Each structure stands twice: as structure tokens, then as C-alpha cells.
């Protein structure tokens, strides 16, 4: 099983948002909702 580390730096989040904004607004929306809702899965 692979281990995934959380994104901890705000600048990394901004970079991802910039790329998603250029590619697909739907994916940007899903990413933004996912990062802002604070849900954790175990």
C-alpha cells in the first residue's frame, strides 16, 4: 500500500490551483472544495 503525504505549503496549493485553472475549471472547483472542507479519510 502506498503512503500519501498531505500538502502542507500554501505555495504548493496555489501552484496546483494555477495549473487547474488553466486546464479545467471543474477540477479546480473540486480541488478547492476538497481542500477547504477539511474532511479526513482513514
mmCIF entry with sequence, helices, sheets and N, C-alpha, C, O atoms, coordinates in Angstrom:
data_MODEL
# 
_entry.id   MODEL 
# 
_entity.id                         1 
_entity.type                       polymer 
_entity.pdbx_number_of_molecules   1 
# 
_entity_poly.entity_id                      1 
_entity_poly.type                           'polypeptide(L)' 
_entity_poly.nstd_linkage                   no 
_entity_poly.nstd_monomer                   no 
_entity_poly.pdbx_seq_one_letter_code       
;(UNK)(UNK)(UNK)(UNK)(UNK)(UNK)(UNK)(UNK)(UNK)(UNK)(UNK)(UNK)(UNK)(UNK)(UNK)(UNK)
(UNK)(UNK)(UNK)(UNK)(UNK)(UNK)(UNK)(UNK)(UNK)(UNK)(UNK)(UNK)(UNK)(UNK)(UNK)(UNK)
(UNK)(UNK)(UNK)(UNK)(UNK)(UNK)(UNK)(UNK)(UNK)(UNK)
;
_entity_poly.pdbx_seq_one_letter_code_can   XXXXXXXXXXXXXXXXXXXXXXXXXXXXXXXXXXXXXXXXXX 
_entity_poly.pdbx_strand_id                 A 
# 
loop_
_entity_poly_seq.entity_id 
_entity_poly_seq.num 
_entity_poly_seq.mon_id 
_entity_poly_seq.hetero 
1 1  UNK n 
1 2  UNK n 
1 3  UNK n 
1 4  UNK n 
1 5  UNK n 
1 6  UNK n 
1 7  UNK n 
1 8  UNK n 
1 9  UNK n 
1 10 UNK n 
1 11 UNK n 
1 12 UNK n 
1 13 UNK n 
1 14 UNK n 
1 15 UNK n 
1 16 UNK n 
1 17 UNK n 
1 18 UNK n 
1 19 UNK n 
1 20 UNK n 
1 21 UNK n 
1 22 UNK n 
1 23 UNK n 
1 24 UNK n 
1 25 UNK n 
1 26 UNK n 
1 27 UNK n 
1 28 UNK n 
1 29 UNK n 
1 30 UNK n 
1 31 UNK n 
1 32 UNK n 
1 33 UNK n 
1 34 UNK n 
1 35 UNK n 
1 36 UNK n 
1 37 UNK n 
1 38 UNK n 
1 39 UNK n 
1 40 UNK n 
1 41 UNK n 
1 42 UNK n 
# 
_struct_asym.id          A 
_struct_asym.entity_id   1 
# 
loop_
_struct_conf.conf_type_id 
_struct_conf.id 
_struct_conf.pdbx_PDB_helix_id 
_struct_conf.beg_label_comp_id 
_struct_conf.beg_label_asym_id 
_struct_conf.beg_label_seq_id 
_struct_conf.pdbx_beg_PDB_ins_code 
_struct_conf.end_label_comp_id 
_struct_conf.end_label_asym_id 
_struct_conf.end_label_seq_id 
_struct_conf.pdbx_end_PDB_ins_code 
_struct_conf.beg_auth_comp_id 
_struct_conf.beg_auth_asym_id 
_struct_conf.beg_auth_seq_id 
_struct_conf.end_auth_comp_id 
_struct_conf.end_auth_asym_id 
_struct_conf.end_auth_seq_id 
_struct_conf.pdbx_PDB_helix_class 
_struct_conf.details 
_struct_conf.pdbx_PDB_helix_length 
HELX_P HELX_P1 AA1 UNK A 10 ? UNK A 23 ? UNK A 10 UNK A 23 1 ? 14 
HELX_P HELX_P2 AA2 UNK A 25 ? UNK A 37 ? UNK A 25 UNK A 37 1 ? 13 
# 
_struct_conf_type.id          HELX_P 
_struct_conf_type.criteria    ? 
_struct_conf_type.reference   ? 
# 
loop_
_atom_site.group_PDB 
_atom_site.id 
_atom_site.type_symbol 
_atom_site.label_atom_id 
_atom_site.label_alt_id 
_atom_site.label_comp_id 
_atom_site.label_asym_id 
_atom_site.label_entity_id 
_atom_site.label_seq_id 
_atom_site.pdbx_PDB_ins_code 
_atom_site.Cartn_x 
_atom_site.Cartn_y 
_atom_site.Cartn_z 
_atom_site.occupancy 
_atom_site.B_iso_or_equiv 
_atom_site.pdbx_formal_charge 
_atom_site.auth_seq_id 
_atom_site.auth_comp_id 
_atom_site.auth_asym_id 
_atom_site.auth_atom_id 
_atom_site.pdbx_PDB_model_num 
ATOM 1   N N  . UNK A 1 1  ? 0.834   -1.173 0.000   1.00 0.00 ? 1  UNK A N  1 
ATOM 2   C CA . UNK A 1 1  ? 0.000   0.000  0.000   1.00 0.00 ? 1  UNK A CA 1 
ATOM 3   C C  . UNK A 1 1  ? 0.885   1.244  0.000   1.00 0.00 ? 1  UNK A C  1 
ATOM 4   O O  . UNK A 1 1  ? 1.888   1.295  0.711   1.00 0.00 ? 1  UNK A O  1 
ATOM 5   N N  . UNK A 1 2  ? 0.516   2.241  -0.793  1.00 0.00 ? 2  UNK A N  1 
ATOM 6   C CA . UNK A 1 2  ? 1.278   3.479  -0.875  1.00 0.00 ? 2  UNK A CA 1 
ATOM 7   C C  . UNK A 1 2  ? 0.856   4.446  0.215   1.00 0.00 ? 2  UNK A C  1 
ATOM 8   O O  . UNK A 1 2  ? -0.304  4.470  0.626   1.00 0.00 ? 2  UNK A O  1 
ATOM 9   N N  . UNK A 1 3  ? 1.797   5.234  0.675   1.00 0.00 ? 3  UNK A N  1 
ATOM 10  C CA . UNK A 1 3  ? 1.515   6.255  1.677   1.00 0.00 ? 3  UNK A CA 1 
ATOM 11  C C  . UNK A 1 3  ? 1.502   7.606  0.972   1.00 0.00 ? 3  UNK A C  1 
ATOM 12  O O  . UNK A 1 3  ? 2.388   7.908  0.172   1.00 0.00 ? 3  UNK A O  1 
ATOM 13  N N  . UNK A 1 4  ? 0.496   8.409  1.272   1.00 0.00 ? 4  UNK A N  1 
ATOM 14  C CA . UNK A 1 4  ? 0.358   9.724  0.662   1.00 0.00 ? 4  UNK A CA 1 
ATOM 15  C C  . UNK A 1 4  ? 0.524   10.780 1.745   1.00 0.00 ? 4  UNK A C  1 
ATOM 16  O O  . UNK A 1 4  ? -0.117  10.711 2.794   1.00 0.00 ? 4  UNK A O  1 
ATOM 17  N N  . UNK A 1 5  ? 1.377   11.745 1.488   1.00 0.00 ? 5  UNK A N  1 
ATOM 18  C CA . UNK A 1 5  ? 1.607   12.837 2.427   1.00 0.00 ? 5  UNK A CA 1 
ATOM 19  C C  . UNK A 1 5  ? 0.690   14.014 2.082   1.00 0.00 ? 5  UNK A C  1 
ATOM 20  O O  . UNK A 1 5  ? 0.423   14.258 0.906   1.00 0.00 ? 5  UNK A O  1 
ATOM 21  N N  . UNK A 1 6  ? 0.207   14.744 3.088   1.00 0.00 ? 6  UNK A N  1 
ATOM 22  C CA . UNK A 1 6  ? -0.638  15.907 2.804   1.00 0.00 ? 6  UNK A CA 1 
ATOM 23  C C  . UNK A 1 6  ? 0.181   17.058 2.225   1.00 0.00 ? 6  UNK A C  1 
ATOM 24  O O  . UNK A 1 6  ? 1.396   17.130 2.415   1.00 0.00 ? 6  UNK A O  1 
ATOM 25  N N  . UNK A 1 7  ? -0.492  17.940 1.529   1.00 0.00 ? 7  UNK A N  1 
ATOM 26  C CA . UNK A 1 7  ? 0.147   19.148 1.012   1.00 0.00 ? 7  UNK A CA 1 
ATOM 27  C C  . UNK A 1 7  ? 0.152   20.153 2.156   1.00 0.00 ? 7  UNK A C  1 
ATOM 28  O O  . UNK A 1 7  ? -0.908  20.542 2.649   1.00 0.00 ? 7  UNK A O  1 
ATOM 29  N N  . UNK A 1 8  ? 1.330   20.570 2.577   1.00 0.00 ? 8  UNK A N  1 
ATOM 30  C CA . UNK A 1 8  ? 1.433   21.424 3.757   1.00 0.00 ? 8  UNK A CA 1 
ATOM 31  C C  . UNK A 1 8  ? 1.741   22.887 3.439   1.00 0.00 ? 8  UNK A C  1 
ATOM 32  O O  . UNK A 1 8  ? 1.454   23.768 4.249   1.00 0.00 ? 8  UNK A O  1 
ATOM 33  N N  . UNK A 1 9  ? 2.309   23.146 2.294   1.00 0.00 ? 9  UNK A N  1 
ATOM 34  C CA . UNK A 1 9  ? 2.717   24.510 1.958   1.00 0.00 ? 9  UNK A CA 1 
ATOM 35  C C  . UNK A 1 9  ? 1.634   25.229 1.151   1.00 0.00 ? 9  UNK A C  1 
ATOM 36  O O  . UNK A 1 9  ? 1.088   24.673 0.198   1.00 0.00 ? 9  UNK A O  1 
ATOM 37  N N  . UNK A 1 10 ? 1.332   26.458 1.539   1.00 0.00 ? 10 UNK A N  1 
ATOM 38  C CA . UNK A 1 10 ? 0.333   27.240 0.801   1.00 0.00 ? 10 UNK A CA 1 
ATOM 39  C C  . UNK A 1 10 ? 0.769   27.488 -0.628  1.00 0.00 ? 10 UNK A C  1 
ATOM 40  O O  . UNK A 1 10 ? -0.062  27.512 -1.536  1.00 0.00 ? 10 UNK A O  1 
ATOM 41  N N  . UNK A 1 11 ? 2.070   27.675 -0.839  1.00 0.00 ? 11 UNK A N  1 
ATOM 42  C CA . UNK A 1 11 ? 2.544   27.944 -2.202  1.00 0.00 ? 11 UNK A CA 1 
ATOM 43  C C  . UNK A 1 11 ? 2.307   26.739 -3.110  1.00 0.00 ? 11 UNK A C  1 
ATOM 44  O O  . UNK A 1 11 ? 2.056   26.910 -4.303  1.00 0.00 ? 11 UNK A O  1 
ATOM 45  N N  . UNK A 1 12 ? 2.382   25.517 -2.562  1.00 0.00 ? 12 UNK A N  1 
ATOM 46  C CA . UNK A 1 12 ? 2.091   24.330 -3.358  1.00 0.00 ? 12 UNK A CA 1 
ATOM 47  C C  . UNK A 1 12 ? 0.619   24.281 -3.754  1.00 0.00 ? 12 UNK A C  1 
ATOM 48  O O  . UNK A 1 12 ? 0.280   23.905 -4.877  1.00 0.00 ? 12 UNK A O  1 
ATOM 49  N N  . UNK A 1 13 ? -0.251  24.664 -2.823  1.00 0.00 ? 13 UNK A N  1 
ATOM 50  C CA . UNK A 1 13 ? -1.682  24.716 -3.136  1.00 0.00 ? 13 UNK A CA 1 
ATOM 51  C C  . UNK A 1 13 ? -1.954  25.731 -4.236  1.00 0.00 ? 13 UNK A C  1 
ATOM 52  O O  . UNK A 1 13 ? -2.733  25.467 -5.152  1.00 0.00 ? 13 UNK A O  1 
ATOM 53  N N  . UNK A 1 14 ? -1.314  26.889 -4.148  1.00 0.00 ? 14 UNK A N  1 
ATOM 54  C CA . UNK A 1 14 ? -1.508  27.931 -5.156  1.00 0.00 ? 14 UNK A CA 1 
ATOM 55  C C  . UNK A 1 14 ? -1.014  27.474 -6.531  1.00 0.00 ? 14 UNK A C  1 
ATOM 56  O O  . UNK A 1 14 ? -1.630  27.783 -7.551  1.00 0.00 ? 14 UNK A O  1 
ATOM 57  N N  . UNK A 1 15 ? 0.092   26.743 -6.553  1.00 0.00 ? 15 UNK A N  1 
ATOM 58  C CA . UNK A 1 15 ? 0.608   26.220 -7.827  1.00 0.00 ? 15 UNK A CA 1 
ATOM 59  C C  . UNK A 1 15 ? -0.389  25.260 -8.462  1.00 0.00 ? 15 UNK A C  1 
ATOM 60  O O  . UNK A 1 15 ? -0.662  25.332 -9.660  1.00 0.00 ? 15 UNK A O  1 
ATOM 61  N N  . UNK A 1 16 ? -0.926  24.363 -7.644  1.00 0.00 ? 16 UNK A N  1 
ATOM 62  C CA . UNK A 1 16 ? -1.904  23.394 -8.151  1.00 0.00 ? 16 UNK A CA 1 
ATOM 63  C C  . UNK A 1 16 ? -3.138  24.129 -8.667  1.00 0.00 ? 16 UNK A C  1 
ATOM 64  O O  . UNK A 1 16 ? -3.659  23.799 -9.732  1.00 0.00 ? 16 UNK A O  1 
ATOM 65  N N  . UNK A 1 17 ? -3.603  25.122 -7.915  1.00 0.00 ? 17 UNK A N  1 
ATOM 66  C CA . UNK A 1 17 ? -4.774  25.890 -8.340  1.00 0.00 ? 17 UNK A CA 1 
ATOM 67  C C  . UNK A 1 17 ? -4.518  26.601 -9.671  1.00 0.00 ? 17 UNK A C  1 
ATOM 68  O O  . UNK A 1 17 ? -5.403  26.651 -10.525 1.00 0.00 ? 17 UNK A O  1 
ATOM 69  N N  . UNK A 1 18 ? -3.321  27.148 -9.848  1.00 0.00 ? 18 UNK A N  1 
ATOM 70  C CA . UNK A 1 18 ? -2.977  27.829 -11.098 1.00 0.00 ? 18 UNK A CA 1 
ATOM 71  C C  . UNK A 1 18 ? -3.034  26.869 -12.284 1.00 0.00 ? 18 UNK A C  1 
ATOM 72  O O  . UNK A 1 18 ? -3.571  27.204 -13.340 1.00 0.00 ? 18 UNK A O  1 
ATOM 73  N N  . UNK A 1 19 ? -2.477  25.673 -12.100 1.00 0.00 ? 19 UNK A N  1 
ATOM 74  C CA . UNK A 1 19 ? -2.481  24.683 -13.183 1.00 0.00 ? 19 UNK A CA 1 
ATOM 75  C C  . UNK A 1 19 ? -3.903  24.237 -13.497 1.00 0.00 ? 19 UNK A C  1 
ATOM 76  O O  . UNK A 1 19 ? -4.278  24.132 -14.665 1.00 0.00 ? 19 UNK A O  1 
ATOM 77  N N  . UNK A 1 20 ? -4.691  23.976 -12.466 1.00 0.00 ? 20 UNK A N  1 
ATOM 78  C CA . UNK A 1 20 ? -6.065  23.528 -12.684 1.00 0.00 ? 20 UNK A CA 1 
ATOM 79  C C  . UNK A 1 20 ? -6.913  24.615 -13.341 1.00 0.00 ? 20 UNK A C  1 
ATOM 80  O O  . UNK A 1 20 ? -7.790  24.313 -14.151 1.00 0.00 ? 20 UNK A O  1 
ATOM 81  N N  . UNK A 1 21 ? -6.656  25.869 -12.999 1.00 0.00 ? 21 UNK A N  1 
ATOM 82  C CA . UNK A 1 21 ? -7.414  26.970 -13.594 1.00 0.00 ? 21 UNK A CA 1 
ATOM 83  C C  . UNK A 1 21 ? -7.181  27.046 -15.099 1.00 0.00 ? 21 UNK A C  1 
ATOM 84  O O  . UNK A 1 21 ? -8.100  27.353 -15.859 1.00 0.00 ? 21 UNK A O  1 
ATOM 85  N N  . UNK A 1 22 ? -5.956  26.767 -15.526 1.00 0.00 ? 22 UNK A N  1 
ATOM 86  C CA . UNK A 1 22 ? -5.643  26.774 -16.958 1.00 0.00 ? 22 UNK A CA 1 
ATOM 87  C C  . UNK A 1 22 ? -6.252  25.572 -17.667 1.00 0.00 ? 22 UNK A C  1 
ATOM 88  O O  . UNK A 1 22 ? -6.649  25.678 -18.828 1.00 0.00 ? 22 UNK A O  1 
ATOM 89  N N  . UNK A 1 23 ? -6.331  24.424 -16.984 1.00 0.00 ? 23 UNK A N  1 
ATOM 90  C CA . UNK A 1 23 ? -6.756  23.187 -17.631 1.00 0.00 ? 23 UNK A CA 1 
ATOM 91  C C  . UNK A 1 23 ? -8.260  22.990 -17.609 1.00 0.00 ? 23 UNK A C  1 
ATOM 92  O O  . UNK A 1 23 ? -8.886  22.797 -18.651 1.00 0.00 ? 23 UNK A O  1 
ATOM 93  N N  . UNK A 1 24 ? -8.844  23.040 -16.404 1.00 0.00 ? 24 UNK A N  1 
ATOM 94  C CA . UNK A 1 24 ? -10.239 22.648 -16.289 1.00 0.00 ? 24 UNK A CA 1 
ATOM 95  C C  . UNK A 1 24 ? -10.849 23.286 -15.034 1.00 0.00 ? 24 UNK A C  1 
ATOM 96  O O  . UNK A 1 24 ? -10.413 22.995 -13.920 1.00 0.00 ? 24 UNK A O  1 
ATOM 97  N N  . UNK A 1 25 ? -11.834 24.135 -15.205 1.00 0.00 ? 25 UNK A N  1 
ATOM 98  C CA . UNK A 1 25 ? -12.436 24.824 -14.063 1.00 0.00 ? 25 UNK A CA 1 
ATOM 99  C C  . UNK A 1 25 ? -13.199 23.867 -13.147 1.00 0.00 ? 25 UNK A C  1 
ATOM 100 O O  . UNK A 1 25 ? -13.289 24.101 -11.942 1.00 0.00 ? 25 UNK A O  1 
ATOM 101 N N  . UNK A 1 26 ? -13.743 22.801 -13.708 1.00 0.00 ? 26 UNK A N  1 
ATOM 102 C CA . UNK A 1 26 ? -14.451 21.823 -12.877 1.00 0.00 ? 26 UNK A CA 1 
ATOM 103 C C  . UNK A 1 26 ? -13.496 21.176 -11.882 1.00 0.00 ? 26 UNK A C  1 
ATOM 104 O O  . UNK A 1 26 ? -13.827 21.016 -10.707 1.00 0.00 ? 26 UNK A O  1 
ATOM 105 N N  . UNK A 1 27 ? -12.312 20.805 -12.356 1.00 0.00 ? 27 UNK A N  1 
ATOM 106 C CA . UNK A 1 27 ? -11.326 20.197 -11.475 1.00 0.00 ? 27 UNK A CA 1 
ATOM 107 C C  . UNK A 1 27 ? -10.852 21.189 -10.419 1.00 0.00 ? 27 UNK A C  1 
ATOM 108 O O  . UNK A 1 27 ? -10.605 20.806 -9.275  1.00 0.00 ? 27 UNK A O  1 
ATOM 109 N N  . UNK A 1 28 ? -10.723 22.462 -10.796 1.00 0.00 ? 28 UNK A N  1 
ATOM 110 C CA . UNK A 1 28 ? -10.354 23.498 -9.825  1.00 0.00 ? 28 UNK A CA 1 
ATOM 111 C C  . UNK A 1 28 ? -11.416 23.599 -8.739  1.00 0.00 ? 28 UNK A C  1 
ATOM 112 O O  . UNK A 1 28 ? -11.090 23.701 -7.556  1.00 0.00 ? 28 UNK A O  1 
ATOM 113 N N  . UNK A 1 29 ? -12.671 23.571 -9.132  1.00 0.00 ? 29 UNK A N  1 
ATOM 114 C CA . UNK A 1 29 ? -13.767 23.633 -8.162  1.00 0.00 ? 29 UNK A CA 1 
ATOM 115 C C  . UNK A 1 29 ? -13.714 22.451 -7.202  1.00 0.00 ? 29 UNK A C  1 
ATOM 116 O O  . UNK A 1 29 ? -13.831 22.631 -5.990  1.00 0.00 ? 29 UNK A O  1 
ATOM 117 N N  . UNK A 1 30 ? -13.538 21.249 -7.732  1.00 0.00 ? 30 UNK A N  1 
ATOM 118 C CA . UNK A 1 30 ? -13.479 20.061 -6.878  1.00 0.00 ? 30 UNK A CA 1 
ATOM 119 C C  . UNK A 1 30 ? -12.275 20.110 -5.944  1.00 0.00 ? 30 UNK A C  1 
ATOM 120 O O  . UNK A 1 30 ? -12.381 19.733 -4.777  1.00 0.00 ? 30 UNK A O  1 
ATOM 121 N N  . UNK A 1 31 ? -11.141 20.567 -6.443  1.00 0.00 ? 31 UNK A N  1 
ATOM 122 C CA . UNK A 1 31 ? -9.946  20.689 -5.617  1.00 0.00 ? 31 UNK A CA 1 
ATOM 123 C C  . UNK A 1 31 ? -10.159 21.707 -4.499  1.00 0.00 ? 31 UNK A C  1 
ATOM 124 O O  . UNK A 1 31 ? -9.794  21.463 -3.349  1.00 0.00 ? 31 UNK A O  1 
ATOM 125 N N  . UNK A 1 32 ? -10.753 22.848 -4.847  1.00 0.00 ? 32 UNK A N  1 
ATOM 126 C CA . UNK A 1 32 ? -10.986 23.905 -3.862  1.00 0.00 ? 32 UNK A CA 1 
ATOM 127 C C  . UNK A 1 32 ? -11.947 23.445 -2.774  1.00 0.00 ? 32 UNK A C  1 
ATOM 128 O O  . UNK A 1 32 ? -11.709 23.683 -1.590  1.00 0.00 ? 32 UNK A O  1 
ATOM 129 N N  . UNK A 1 33 ? -13.009 22.802 -3.163  1.00 0.00 ? 33 UNK A N  1 
ATOM 130 C CA . UNK A 1 33 ? -13.965 22.282 -2.172  1.00 0.00 ? 33 UNK A CA 1 
ATOM 131 C C  . UNK A 1 33 ? -13.284 21.240 -1.290  1.00 0.00 ? 33 UNK A C  1 
ATOM 132 O O  . UNK A 1 33 ? -13.458 21.238 -0.071  1.00 0.00 ? 33 UNK A O  1 
ATOM 133 N N  . UNK A 1 34 ? -12.517 20.364 -1.910  1.00 0.00 ? 34 UNK A N  1 
ATOM 134 C CA . UNK A 1 34 ? -11.833 19.325 -1.136  1.00 0.00 ? 34 UNK A CA 1 
ATOM 135 C C  . UNK A 1 34 ? -10.831 19.867 -0.157  1.00 0.00 ? 34 UNK A C  1 
ATOM 136 O O  . UNK A 1 34 ? -10.719 19.348 0.953   1.00 0.00 ? 34 UNK A O  1 
ATOM 137 N N  . UNK A 1 35 ? -10.094 20.897 -0.530  1.00 0.00 ? 35 UNK A N  1 
ATOM 138 C CA . UNK A 1 35 ? -9.077  21.445 0.377   1.00 0.00 ? 35 UNK A CA 1 
ATOM 139 C C  . UNK A 1 35 ? -9.687  22.315 1.458   1.00 0.00 ? 35 UNK A C  1 
ATOM 140 O O  . UNK A 1 35 ? -9.095  22.477 2.525   1.00 0.00 ? 35 UNK A O  1 
ATOM 141 N N  . UNK A 1 36 ? -10.858 22.878 1.205   1.00 0.00 ? 36 UNK A N  1 
ATOM 142 C CA . UNK A 1 36 ? -11.468 23.789 2.181   1.00 0.00 ? 36 UNK A CA 1 
ATOM 143 C C  . UNK A 1 36 ? -12.448 23.107 3.141   1.00 0.00 ? 36 UNK A C  1 
ATOM 144 O O  . UNK A 1 36 ? -12.790 23.685 4.173   1.00 0.00 ? 36 UNK A O  1 
ATOM 145 N N  . UNK A 1 37 ? -12.897 21.920 2.832   1.00 0.00 ? 37 UNK A N  1 
ATOM 146 C CA . UNK A 1 37 ? -13.907 21.296 3.704   1.00 0.00 ? 37 UNK A CA 1 
ATOM 147 C C  . UNK A 1 37 ? -13.286 20.589 4.908   1.00 0.00 ? 37 UNK A C  1 
ATOM 148 O O  . UNK A 1 37 ? -13.965 20.381 5.914   1.00 0.00 ? 37 UNK A O  1 
ATOM 149 N N  . UNK A 1 38 ? -12.016 20.219 4.822   1.00 0.00 ? 38 UNK A N  1 
ATOM 150 C CA . UNK A 1 38 ? -11.333 19.673 5.981   1.00 0.00 ? 38 UNK A CA 1 
ATOM 151 C C  . UNK A 1 38 ? -11.700 18.237 6.330   1.00 0.00 ? 38 UNK A C  1 
ATOM 152 O O  . UNK A 1 38 ? -11.449 17.808 7.456   1.00 0.00 ? 38 UNK A O  1 
ATOM 153 N N  . UNK A 1 39 ? -12.277 17.491 5.422   1.00 0.00 ? 39 UNK A N  1 
ATOM 154 C CA . UNK A 1 39 ? -12.604 16.092 5.687   1.00 0.00 ? 39 UNK A CA 1 
ATOM 155 C C  . UNK A 1 39 ? -11.320 15.249 5.705   1.00 0.00 ? 39 UNK A C  1 
ATOM 156 O O  . UNK A 1 39 ? -10.371 15.511 4.966   1.00 0.00 ? 39 UNK A O  1 
ATOM 157 N N  . UNK A 1 40 ? -11.324 14.246 6.561   1.00 0.00 ? 40 UNK A N  1 
ATOM 158 C CA . UNK A 1 40 ? -10.189 13.322 6.609   1.00 0.00 ? 40 UNK A CA 1 
ATOM 159 C C  . UNK A 1 40 ? -10.723 11.908 6.463   1.00 0.00 ? 40 UNK A C  1 
ATOM 160 O O  . UNK A 1 40 ? -11.708 11.526 7.095   1.00 0.00 ? 40 UNK A O  1 
ATOM 161 N N  . UNK A 1 41 ? -10.058 11.149 5.623   1.00 0.00 ? 41 UNK A N  1 
ATOM 162 C CA . UNK A 1 41 ? -10.444 9.757  5.423   1.00 0.00 ? 41 UNK A CA 1 
ATOM 163 C C  . UNK A 1 41 ? -9.371  8.859  6.015   1.00 0.00 ? 41 UNK A C  1 
ATOM 164 O O  . UNK A 1 41 ? -8.178  9.109  5.846   1.00 0.00 ? 41 UNK A O  1 
ATOM 165 N N  . UNK A 1 42 ? -9.791  7.836  6.692   1.00 0.00 ? 42 UNK A N  1 
ATOM 166 C CA . UNK A 1 42 ? -8.833  6.898  7.271   1.00 0.00 ? 42 UNK A CA 1 
ATOM 167 C C  . UNK A 1 42 ? -9.060  5.506  6.747   1.00 0.00 ? 42 UNK A C  1 
ATOM 168 O O  . UNK A 1 42 ? -8.343  4.579  7.126   1.00 0.00 ? 42 UNK A O  1 
# 
